[in-house]
């Protein structure tokens, strides 16, 4: 039973580590240039970030991301 629990904890740790490594970076200018904002979790509105309607290029490092053109996933 100890071996089974160790394997389960190892698998859970790998899943959480993989989620923690997921990031998306949006850049103001084409070609990954200019001001940028990086996120590793959900952001439902960029109005307060100074980056609303500014992204021209995007870099995804792990995970699955959905980018919407309007606030609150619209």
Phi and psi in radians as a Rosetta constraint file:
Dihedral C 1 N 2 CA 2 C 2 CIRCULARHARMONIC -1.092 0.35
Dihedral N 2 CA 2 C 2 N 3 CIRCULARHARMONIC -0.696 0.35
Dihedral C 2 N 3 CA 3 C 3 CIRCULARHARMONIC -1.126 0.35
Dihedral N 3 CA 3 C 3 N 4 CIRCULARHARMONIC -0.725 0.35
Dihedral C 3 N 4 CA 4 C 4 CIRCULARHARMONIC -1.095 0.35
Dihedral N 4 CA 4 C 4 N 5 CIRCULARHARMONIC -0.730 0.35
Dihedral C 4 N 5 CA 5 C 5 CIRCULARHARMONIC -1.167 0.35
Dihedral N 5 CA 5 C 5 N 6 CIRCULARHARMONIC -0.696 0.35
Dihedral C 5 N 6 CA 6 C 6 CIRCULARHARMONIC -1.090 0.35
Dihedral N 6 CA 6 C 6 N 7 CIRCULARHARMONIC -0.749 0.35
Dihedral C 6 N 7 CA 7 C 7 CIRCULARHARMONIC -1.127 0.35
Dihedral N 7 CA 7 C 7 N 8 CIRCULARHARMONIC -0.707 0.35
Dihedral C 7 N 8 CA 8 C 8 CIRCULARHARMONIC -1.123 0.35
Dihedral N 8 CA 8 C 8 N 9 CIRCULARHARMONIC -0.773 0.35
Dihedral C 8 N 9 CA 9 C 9 CIRCULARHARMONIC -1.138 0.35
Dihedral N 9 CA 9 C 9 N 10 CIRCULARHARMONIC -0.673 0.35
Dihedral C 9 N 10 CA 10 C 10 CIRCULARHARMONIC -1.105 0.35
Dihedral N 10 CA 10 C 10 N 11 CIRCULARHARMONIC -0.778 0.35
Dihedral C 10 N 11 CA 11 C 11 CIRCULARHARMONIC -1.114 0.35
Dihedral N 11 CA 11 C 11 N 12 CIRCULARHARMONIC -0.750 0.35
Dihedral C 11 N 12 CA 12 C 12 CIRCULARHARMONIC -1.100 0.35
Dihedral N 12 CA 12 C 12 N 13 CIRCULARHARMONIC -0.710 0.35
Dihedral C 12 N 13 CA 13 C 13 CIRCULARHARMONIC -1.109 0.35
Dihedral N 13 CA 13 C 13 N 14 CIRCULARHARMONIC -0.683 0.35
Dihedral C 13 N 14 CA 14 C 14 CIRCULARHARMONIC -1.162 0.35
Dihedral N 14 CA 14 C 14 N 15 CIRCULARHARMONIC -0.672 0.35
Dihedral C 14 N 15 CA 15 C 15 CIRCULARHARMONIC -1.123 0.35
Dihedral N 15 CA 15 C 15 N 16 CIRCULARHARMONIC -0.844 0.35
Dihedral C 15 N 16 CA 16 C 16 CIRCULARHARMONIC -1.168 0.35
Dihedral N 16 CA 16 C 16 N 17 CIRCULARHARMONIC -0.627 0.35
Dihedral C 16 N 17 CA 17 C 17 CIRCULARHARMONIC -1.132 0.35
Dihedral N 17 CA 17 C 17 N 18 CIRCULARHARMONIC -0.703 0.35
Dihedral C 17 N 18 CA 18 C 18 CIRCULARHARMONIC -1.120 0.35
Dihedral N 18 CA 18 C 18 N 19 CIRCULARHARMONIC -0.674 0.35
Dihedral C 18 N 19 CA 19 C 19 CIRCULARHARMONIC -1.185 0.35
Dihedral N 19 CA 19 C 19 N 20 CIRCULARHARMONIC -0.648 0.35
Dihedral C 19 N 20 CA 20 C 20 CIRCULARHARMONIC -1.180 0.35
Dihedral N 20 CA 20 C 20 N 21 CIRCULARHARMONIC -0.429 0.35
Dihedral C 20 N 21 CA 21 C 21 CIRCULARHARMONIC -1.475 0.35
Dihedral N 21 CA 21 C 21 N 22 CIRCULARHARMONIC -0.184 0.35
Dihedral C 21 N 22 CA 22 C 22 CIRCULARHARMONIC -1.270 0.35
Dihedral N 22 CA 22 C 22 N 23 CIRCULARHARMONIC 2.232 0.35
Dihedral C 22 N 23 CA 23 C 23 CIRCULARHARMONIC -2.534 0.35
Dihedral N 23 CA 23 C 23 N 24 CIRCULARHARMONIC 2.675 0.35
Dihedral C 23 N 24 CA 24 C 24 CIRCULARHARMONIC -2.287 0.35
Dihedral N 24 CA 24 C 24 N 25 CIRCULARHARMONIC 2.374 0.35
Dihedral C 24 N 25 CA 25 C 25 CIRCULARHARMONIC -2.147 0.35
Dihedral N 25 CA 25 C 25 N 26 CIRCULARHARMONIC 2.211 0.35
Dihedral C 25 N 26 CA 26 C 26 CIRCULARHARMONIC -1.899 0.35
Dihedral N 26 CA 26 C 26 N 27 CIRCULARHARMONIC 2.362 0.35
Dihedral C 26 N 27 CA 27 C 27 CIRCULARHARMONIC -1.967 0.35
Dihedral N 27 CA 27 C 27 N 28 CIRCULARHARMONIC 2.532 0.35
Dihedral C 27 N 28 CA 28 C 28 CIRCULARHARMONIC -1.188 0.35
Dihedral N 28 CA 28 C 28 N 29 CIRCULARHARMONIC -0.667 0.35
Dihedral C 28 N 29 CA 29 C 29 CIRCULARHARMONIC -1.866 0.35
Dihedral N 29 CA 29 C 29 N 30 CIRCULARHARMONIC 2.796 0.35
Dihedral C 29 N 30 CA 30 C 30 CIRCULARHARMONIC -1.058 0.35
Dihedral N 30 CA 30 C 30 N 31 CIRCULARHARMONIC 2.742 0.35
Dihedral C 30 N 31 CA 31 C 31 CIRCULARHARMONIC 1.216 0.35
Dihedral N 31 CA 31 C 31 N 32 CIRCULARHARMONIC 0.496 0.35
Dihedral C 31 N 32 CA 32 C 32 CIRCULARHARMONIC 1.052 0.35
Dihedral N 32 CA 32 C 32 N 33 CIRCULARHARMONIC 0.747 0.35
Dihedral C 32 N 33 CA 33 C 33 CIRCULARHARMONIC -2.094 0.35
Dihedral N 33 CA 33 C 33 N 34 CIRCULARHARMONIC 2.861 0.35
Dihedral C 33 N 34 CA 34 C 34 CIRCULARHARMONIC 1.491 0.35
Dihedral N 34 CA 34 C 34 N 35 CIRCULARHARMONIC -2.959 0.35
Dihedral C 34 N 35 CA 35 C 35 CIRCULARHARMONIC -1.000 0.35
Dihedral N 35 CA 35 C 35 N 36 CIRCULARHARMONIC 2.639 0.35
Dihedral C 35 N 36 CA 36 C 36 CIRCULARHARMONIC -2.513 0.35
Dihedral N 36 CA 36 C 36 N 37 CIRCULARHARMONIC 2.782 0.35
Dihedral C 36 N 37 CA 37 C 37 CIRCULARHARMONIC -2.373 0.35
Dihedral N 37 CA 37 C 37 N 38 CIRCULARHARMONIC 2.358 0.35
Dihedral C 37 N 38 CA 38 C 38 CIRCULARHARMONIC -2.038 0.35
Dihedral N 38 CA 38 C 38 N 39 CIRCULARHARMONIC 2.416 0.35
Dihedral C 38 N 39 CA 39 C 39 CIRCULARHARMONIC -2.285 0.35
Dihedral N 39 CA 39 C 39 N 40 CIRCULARHARMONIC 2.544 0.35
Dihedral C 39 N 40 CA 40 C 40 CIRCULARHARMONIC -2.167 0.35
Dihedral N 40 CA 40 C 40 N 41 CIRCULARHARMONIC 0.210 0.35
Dihedral C 40 N 41 CA 41 C 41 CIRCULARHARMONIC -2.693 0.35
Dihedral N 41 CA 41 C 41 N 42 CIRCULARHARMONIC 3.078 0.35
Dihedral C 41 N 42 CA 42 C 42 CIRCULARHARMONIC -1.106 0.35
Dihedral N 42 CA 42 C 42 N 43 CIRCULARHARMONIC 2.347 0.35
Dihedral C 42 N 43 CA 43 C 43 CIRCULARHARMONIC -2.195 0.35
Dihedral N 43 CA 43 C 43 N 44 CIRCULARHARMONIC 2.056 0.35
Dihedral C 43 N 44 CA 44 C 44 CIRCULARHARMONIC -1.607 0.35
Dihedral N 44 CA 44 C 44 N 45 CIRCULARHARMONIC -0.136 0.35
Dihedral C 44 N 45 CA 45 C 45 CIRCULARHARMONIC -2.822 0.35
Dihedral N 45 CA 45 C 45 N 46 CIRCULARHARMONIC 2.194 0.35
Dihedral C 45 N 46 CA 46 C 46 CIRCULARHARMONIC -1.654 0.35
Dihedral N 46 CA 46 C 46 N 47 CIRCULARHARMONIC 0.096 0.35
Dihedral C 46 N 47 CA 47 C 47 CIRCULARHARMONIC -0.986 0.35
Dihedral N 47 CA 47 C 47 N 48 CIRCULARHARMONIC -0.678 0.35
Dihedral C 47 N 48 CA 48 C 48 CIRCULARHARMONIC -1.516 0.35
Dihedral N 48 CA 48 C 48 N 49 CIRCULARHARMONIC -0.071 0.35
Dihedral C 48 N 49 CA 49 C 49 CIRCULARHARMONIC -1.610 0.35
Dihedral N 49 CA 49 C 49 N 50 CIRCULARHARMONIC -0.170 0.35
Dihedral C 49 N 50 CA 50 C 50 CIRCULARHARMONIC 1.316 0.35
Dihedral N 50 CA 50 C 50 N 51 CIRCULARHARMONIC 0.254 0.35
Dihedral C 50 N 51 CA 51 C 51 CIRCULARHARMONIC -2.190 0.35
Dihedral N 51 CA 51 C 51 N 52 CIRCULARHARMONIC 0.366 0.35
Dihedral C 51 N 52 CA 52 C 52 CIRCULARHARMONIC -1.240 0.35
Dihedral N 52 CA 52 C 52 N 53 CIRCULARHARMONIC 2.243 0.35
Dihedral C 52 N 53 CA 53 C 53 CIRCULARHARMONIC 1.006 0.35
Dihedral N 53 CA 53 C 53 N 54 CIRCULARHARMONIC 0.652 0.35
Dihedral C 53 N 54 CA 54 C 54 CIRCULARHARMONIC -1.989 0.35
Dihedral N 54 CA 54 C 54 N 55 CIRCULARHARMONIC -0.320 0.35
Dihedral C 54 N 55 CA 55 C 55 CIRCULARHARMONIC -1.233 0.35
Dihedral N 55 CA 55 C 55 N 56 CIRCULARHARMONIC 2.270 0.35
Dihedral C 55 N 56 CA 56 C 56 CIRCULARHARMONIC -2.068 0.35
Dihedral N 56 CA 56 C 56 N 57 CIRCULARHARMONIC -0.327 0.35
Dihedral C 56 N 57 CA 57 C 57 CIRCULARHARMONIC -2.584 0.35
Dihedral N 57 CA 57 C 57 N 58 CIRCULARHARMONIC 2.678 0.35
Dihedral C 57 N 58 CA 58 C 58 CIRCULARHARMONIC -2.397 0.35
Dihedral N 58 CA 58 C 58 N 59 CIRCULARHARMONIC 2.425 0.35
Dihedral C 58 N 59 CA 59 C 59 CIRCULARHARMONIC -2.117 0.35
Dihedral N 59 CA 59 C 59 N 60 CIRCULARHARMONIC 2.190 0.35
Dihedral C 59 N 60 CA 60 C 60 CIRCULARHARMONIC -1.897 0.35
Dihedral N 60 CA 60 C 60 N 61 CIRCULARHARMONIC 2.210 0.35
Dihedral C 60 N 61 CA 61 C 61 CIRCULARHARMONIC -2.108 0.35
Dihedral N 61 CA 61 C 61 N 62 CIRCULARHARMONIC 1.498 0.35
Dihedral C 61 N 62 CA 62 C 62 CIRCULARHARMONIC 1.503 0.35
Dihedral N 62 CA 62 C 62 N 63 CIRCULARHARMONIC 2.702 0.35
Dihedral C 62 N 63 CA 63 C 63 CIRCULARHARMONIC 1.370 0.35
Dihedral N 63 CA 63 C 63 N 64 CIRCULARHARMONIC 3.129 0.35
Dihedral C 63 N 64 CA 64 C 64 CIRCULARHARMONIC -2.009 0.35
Dihedral N 64 CA 64 C 64 N 65 CIRCULARHARMONIC 2.328 0.35
Dihedral C 64 N 65 CA 65 C 65 CIRCULARHARMONIC -2.249 0.35
Dihedral N 65 CA 65 C 65 N 66 CIRCULARHARMONIC 2.528 0.35
Dihedral C 65 N 66 CA 66 C 66 CIRCULARHARMONIC -2.100 0.35
Dihedral N 66 CA 66 C 66 N 67 CIRCULARHARMONIC 2.173 0.35
Dihedral C 66 N 67 CA 67 C 67 CIRCULARHARMONIC -1.933 0.35
Dihedral N 67 CA 67 C 67 N 68 CIRCULARHARMONIC 2.182 0.35
Dihedral C 67 N 68 CA 68 C 68 CIRCULARHARMONIC -1.924 0.35
Dihedral N 68 CA 68 C 68 N 69 CIRCULARHARMONIC 2.665 0.35
Dihedral C 68 N 69 CA 69 C 69 CIRCULARHARMONIC -1.449 0.35
Dihedral N 69 CA 69 C 69 N 70 CIRCULARHARMONIC -0.289 0.35
Dihedral C 69 N 70 CA 70 C 70 CIRCULARHARMONIC -2.181 0.35
Dihedral N 70 CA 70 C 70 N 71 CIRCULARHARMONIC 2.789 0.35
Dihedral C 70 N 71 CA 71 C 71 CIRCULARHARMONIC -1.085 0.35
Dihedral N 71 CA 71 C 71 N 72 CIRCULARHARMONIC 2.711 0.35
Dihedral C 71 N 72 CA 72 C 72 CIRCULARHARMONIC 1.040 0.35
Dihedral N 72 CA 72 C 72 N 73 CIRCULARHARMONIC 0.658 0.35
Dihedral C 72 N 73 CA 73 C 73 CIRCULARHARMONIC 1.127 0.35
Dihedral N 73 CA 73 C 73 N 74 CIRCULARHARMONIC 0.631 0.35
